[in-house]
Amino acid sequence: MDWLAKMLQLPQQFLFSSGGKGGGCIQASADDATFVAIISARAKVIKQFKDKTKGQVLDKLIAYTSEEAHSSVEKAAKLALVEIRCLKTDDKFALRGTTLASAVREDRKKGLIPFFVCATVGTTSTCAIDNISEIGPICKEEDLWLHIDAVYAGCACICPEYRPWINGVEYSTTFSINPHKWLHINPPCSAFWVKDQELITEPLSVDAMYLRVRSANTGVTVPDFRNWHVQLTRPFGALKMWFVFRMFGVHGLQERIRKDMAMAKEFEALVLADPRFEIVADVVSGLVCFRLKGDNAQNEKLLSMIDKSRRICITPSISRGIFYLRFCISVYTTESRDVAFAWEVIQHEADALLSS
């Protein structure tokens, strides 16, 4: 986890080797990472209101995220029994600091207790990147727990040219990426860091005798990861990370990400060259969001025809009422010829649809 943190140039507070309270672990999924973050944030704020019962505080807690955030964020809030507001985004589908600040002010006036923000670096639908540099200072000023969900695009931040995507990470309490999404590690592998491990180990701590780490006879002290996440059983996830890092090296992983980015641009150029199609969102990663110019029903039909052809798999999404298709490059074996083949399939089905 320290190796990966250094690749991402995370602040020293997130590293075990810093000598502080920070560190990282492998969660079962990004969903678990968000859930652990929000229930830990909940425990922290409840502890601050010693004159009230837990129920009295719980009824007033409110969390925030973007309307483009992954559905798992809303699910985590439901499981934590707290309200969450999905805030409007800008023309790039990104959450801005002014929007968050306004929402916090509104809710404080209502007597609510803002306590948690989940910002996204690389939303699932469009790979939008929330403005962490704006959001972070607001979280610090308002004493809000900032969790950064960077599961896909965050992987690209091992490349210096994409590291600015997570500028402002120093304001976050927790941070996560999914190495299985773009660093060629088999799933599940969700990397999760916290600046102060006690913030999560205290609310998650269980201490049955049969669970205690036996280090007295070895002289070795290790993190007791059973108190870092929901599950007690831990597969040896670190081993597959070790193998990939040793096999490819930082340079090898960086070059693969850059190649995927280049192929996404190749696909974007193919789309733009066909006047029947349009690009829906800026292409900033390996994801290209596109659609036929026309109504949603036509694009839904195109997707159905592509699926029935069984030659490629395309996933859709919808933002602000617009239905579109998503072409994502993140598999190690993908080459330019695969991109060309996929576009041929899409054009073939579009020809059939528009001529019918």
C-alpha positions in Angstrom: 0.0 0.0 0.0 2.9 2.3 0.6 4.4 1.5 -2.8 1.1 2.4 -4.5 0.7 5.6 -2.3 4.2 6.7 -3.4 3.3 6.0 -7.1 0.3 8.3 -6.6 2.4 10.9 -4.7 -0.1 10.8 -1.9 0.6 13.0 1.2 2.9 11.3 3.7 0.1 11.1 6.3 -1.4 8.3 4.3 1.7 6.1 4.5 2.6 3.5 7.2 6.2 4.5 6.7 5.5 8.1 7.7 5.6 7.0 11.3 2.2 8.7 11.9 -1.3 7.2 12.3 -2.0 6.8 8.6 -1.9 3.8 6.4 -3.8 1.8 3.8 -5.6 -1.6 3.3 -7.3 -3.5 0.6 -11.1 -3.4 0.8 -13.4 -5.9 -0.8 -14.7 -3.2 -3.2 -15.0 0.6 -3.6 -18.5 0.2 -2.2 -17.0 -1.1 1.0 -14.4 1.7 1.1 -17.2 4.3 0.9 -19.3 2.5 3.5 -16.4 2.3 5.9 -15.6 6.0 5.4 -19.2 7.1 6.0 -19.9 5.0 9.1 -16.5 6.1 10.5 -17.4 9.8 9.8 -20.8 9.2 11.5 -19.1 7.7 14.6 -16.8 10.7 14.8 -19.5 13.3 14.7 -21.8 11.5 17.1 -19.0 11.4 19.6 -18.7 15.2 19.4 -22.3 15.6 20.7 -22.0 14.2 24.2 -25.2 16.1 25.4 -27.4 14.3 22.9 -28.4 10.7 22.3 -27.1 8.9 19.2 -30.6 9.0 17.7 -30.9 12.7 18.2 -27.7 13.3 16.3 -28.4 10.6 13.6 -31.7 12.3 12.7 -29.9 15.5 11.8 -26.8 14.1 9.9 -26.5 14.9 6.2 -23.9 13.9 3.7 -23.1 15.2 0.2 -22.0 13.9 -3.1 -22.4 14.7 -6.8 -25.4 13.8 -8.9 -22.9 11.9 -11.1 -21.4 9.9 -8.2 -21.7 6.1 -8.3 -24.9 4.7 -6.9 -22.8 2.9 -4.2 -22.4 6.3 -2.4 -26.1 6.7 -2.0 -26.4 3.0 -1.0 -23.7 3.5 1.7 -25.7 6.5 3.1 -28.8 4.3 3.3 -26.9 1.6 5.1 -25.5 4.2 7.5 -29.0 5.5 8.1 -28.1 9.1 7.1 -29.5 11.5 4.6 -27.5 12.4 1.5 -27.9 15.2 -1.0 -26.8 14.6 -4.6 -25.6 18.0 -5.7 -25.8 19.5 -9.2 -22.7 19.6 -11.4 -21.3 22.0 -13.9 -21.2 21.8 -17.7 -18.3 19.2 -17.3 -20.5 17.0 -15.0 -18.2 18.0 -12.1 -19.1 19.1 -8.6 -17.7 22.5 -7.7 -16.9 24.1 -4.4 -19.4 26.9 -4.6 -22.3 24.3 -5.0 -21.1 22.4 -1.9 -20.7 25.6 0.2 -24.2 26.8 -0.6 -25.7 23.4 0.3 -23.9 23.3 3.6 -25.1 26.8 4.5 -28.7 25.9 3.6 -28.6 22.8 5.7 -27.0 24.4 8.8 -29.8 27.0 8.7 -32.3 24.1 8.8 -30.6 22.8 12.0 -29.0 19.8 10.2 -25.5 18.6 10.8 -23.4 18.3 7.7 -20.6 15.8 8.3 -19.5 13.9 5.2 -18.6 14.6 1.5 -17.8 12.0 -1.1 -16.0 13.6 -4.1 -15.4 11.6 -7.3 -12.3 11.6 -9.5 -13.6 9.8 -12.6 -17.4 9.3 -12.4 -18.7 6.0 -13.8 -20.9 7.7 -16.4 -18.6 10.2 -18.0 -15.3 10.1 -16.1 -16.0 13.6 -14.8 -13.5 14.9 -12.2 -14.9 16.8 -9.2 -12.9 19.9 -8.3 -11.1 18.7 -5.2 -9.0 21.8 -4.9 -12.2 23.8 -4.4 -14.1 21.2 -2.3 -11.2 20.4 0.0 -10.8 23.8 1.7 -14.5 23.9 2.3 -14.4 20.6 4.0 -11.6 21.7 6.2 -13.4 25.0 7.1 -16.7 23.2 7.8 -15.1 20.2 9.6 -16.5 17.7 7.1 -15.0 14.3 6.5 -13.8 14.3 2.8 -13.7 10.9 1.1 -12.3 10.8 -2.4 -13.7 8.0 -4.6 -11.1 7.8 -7.4 -11.6 4.2 -8.2 -11.0 4.4 -12.0 -9.4 7.6 -13.0 -7.3 7.7 -9.9 -5.2 4.9 -11.3 -4.0 7.2 -14.1 -2.6 9.5 -11.4 0.5 7.3 -11.3 1.4 9.3 -14.4 2.8 12.8 -13.5 0.8 14.5 -16.2 -2.5 13.2 -14.7 -1.6 13.7 -11.0 -3.2 17.1 -10.9 -6.6 15.3 -11.1 -6.2 14.7 -7.4 -4.8 18.0 -6.4 -6.4 18.8 -3.1 -6.1 15.2 -1.8 -4.3 16.6 1.2 -7.7 17.8 2.5 -9.2 14.4 2.4 -9.5 12.0 5.4 -9.9 8.9 3.3 -9.0 8.1 -0.3 -9.6 5.1 -2.6 -8.8 3.7 -6.0 -9.5 0.3 -7.6 -6.2 -1.1 -9.0 -8.3 -3.9 -10.7 -9.8 -1.3 -12.9 -6.7 0.1 -14.7 -3.6 -1.3 -13.1 -4.1 -4.9 -14.4 -4.7 -6.5 -11.1 -7.3 -9.2 -10.9 -10.5 -8.2 -9.0 -11.4 -7.6 -6.3 -8.7 -5.1 -5.3 -9.8 -1.8 -3.9 -7.0 0.3 -2.3 -8.1 2.5 0.7 -6.1 4.9 2.7 -6.8 6.9 5.9 -4.8 9.6 7.5 -5.6 8.4 11.0 -6.4 4.7 11.3 -8.0 5.2 14.7 -10.9 7.0 13.0 -11.9 3.7 11.4 -10.6 1.1 13.8 -12.4 2.5 16.8 -15.9 2.3 15.4 -15.2 -1.0 13.7 -13.3 -2.7 16.5 -14.3 -6.2 17.8 -12.1 -8.0 20.3 -13.1 -11.6 20.6 -10.2 -13.7 21.9 -10.0 -15.9 18.8 -9.6 -12.8 16.6 -6.7 -11.3 18.4 -3.4 -11.0 16.5 -0.7 -13.1 18.3 2.4 -11.0 18.0 3.8 -11.4 21.5 5.9 -14.4 20.7 7.3 -13.1 17.4 8.2 -9.6 18.4 6.5 -8.3 15.2 3.7 -5.8 15.3 1.4 -5.6 12.3 -1.8 -3.7 11.6 -4.8 -5.6 12.8 -6.8 -5.3 9.5 -9.9 -7.0 10.8 -10.8 -3.6 12.3 -10.2 -1.7 9.0 -13.3 -3.1 7.1 -16.5 -4.9 7.4 -15.4 -8.5 6.6 -13.1 -10.4 9.0 -11.8 -12.9 6.4 -9.1 -11.5 4.2 -7.9 -13.0 0.9 -4.2 -12.5 0.2 -4.9 -9.5 -2.0 -1.5 -7.9 -1.5 0.2 -10.8 -3.2 -1.3 -10.1 -6.6 -0.5 -6.4 -6.3 3.1 -7.3 -5.4 3.4 -9.6 -8.5 2.0 -6.9 -10.9 4.1 -4.1 -9.5 7.2 -6.3 -9.8 6.3 -7.6 -13.2 5.5 -4.3 -14.9 7.2 -1.7 -12.7 6.0 1.9 -12.4 7.2 2.8 -15.9 5.4 -0.2 -17.5 2.1 0.6 -15.9 2.4 4.3 -16.8 3.0 3.4 -20.5 0.0 1.1 -20.6 -2.3 3.9 -19.2 -0.9 6.3 -21.8 -1.5 3.8 -24.6 -5.1 3.3 -23.4 -5.6 7.1 -23.4 -4.2 7.3 -27.0 -6.6 4.6 -28.2 -9.5 6.4 -26.6 -8.5 9.4 -28.6 -8.4 7.2 -31.7 -12.0 6.1 -31.1 -13.1 9.7 -30.4 -11.6 10.8 -33.8 -13.6 8.0 -35.5 -16.8 9.1 -33.9 -16.2 12.8 -34.8 -15.5 11.8 -38.4 -19.0 10.4 -38.7 -21.5 13.3 -38.9 -24.3 11.0 -37.6 -22.6 10.8 -34.2 -21.7 13.2 -31.4 -19.4 13.1 -28.3 -21.3 13.6 -25.0 -18.5 14.4 -22.6 -14.8 15.5 -22.8 -12.6 12.5 -23.4 -10.0 12.8 -20.6 -9.3 9.1 -20.0 -9.9 5.7 -21.6 -13.6 6.4 -21.7 -15.5 7.8 -24.7 -19.2 8.7 -24.3 -21.0 9.0 -27.6 -24.4 8.7 -29.3 -26.3 9.1 -32.5 -27.6 12.6 -33.0 -31.2 12.1 -32.3 -33.6 11.0 -29.5 -32.9 8.6 -26.7 -35.2 5.9 -28.2 -33.0 5.7 -31.3 -29.8 5.3 -29.2 -31.5 2.6 -27.0 -32.3 0.7 -30.2 -28.8 1.0 -31.5 -27.5 -0.4 -28.2 -29.9 -3.3 -28.4 -28.7 -4.1 -32.0 -25.1 -4.0 -30.9 -25.8 -6.3 -28.0 -27.7 -8.7 -30.3 -24.7 -8.8 -32.7 -22.7 -10.4 -29.9 -19.4 -9.1 -31.3 -18.7 -6.3 -28.8 -20.1 -5.2 -25.5 -21.1 -1.5 -25.0 -22.5 -0.2 -21.7 -24.9 2.8 -21.6 -25.6 5.6 -19.1 -27.8 8.6 -18.8 -27.0 12.1 -17.7 -29.4 15.0 -17.5 -31.9 13.0 -19.4 -29.6 12.2 -22.3 -29.0 8.5 -23.1 -25.6 7.6 -24.5 -23.2 4.8 -25.1 -19.9 4.3 -23.3 -16.7 2.8 -24.9 -14.0 2.1 -22.3 -10.4 0.9 -22.9 -8.7 -0.5 -19.8 -7.9 -4.2 -20.7 -4.2 -4.9 -21.1 -4.5 -6.8 -24.4 -6.5 -4.0 -26.2 -4.8 -2.8 -29.4 -5.7 -0.2 -32.1 -7.1 -2.9 -34.3 -9.6 -3.7 -31.6 -10.7 -0.1 -31.5 -11.1 -0.1 -35.3 -13.1 -3.4 -35.2 -15.4 -2.0 -32.5 -16.1 1.1 -34.6 -16.9 -1.1 -37.7 -19.5 -3.0 -35.7 -21.1 0.2 -34.4 -21.2 1.7 -37.8 -22.6 -1.5 -39.3 -25.5 -1.5 -36.8 -26.0 2.2 -37.2 -26.3 1.7 -41.0 -28.9 -1.0 -40.4 -30.9 1.1 -38.0 -30.9 4.3 -40.0 -31.8 2.6 -43.2 -34.8 0.6 -41.7 
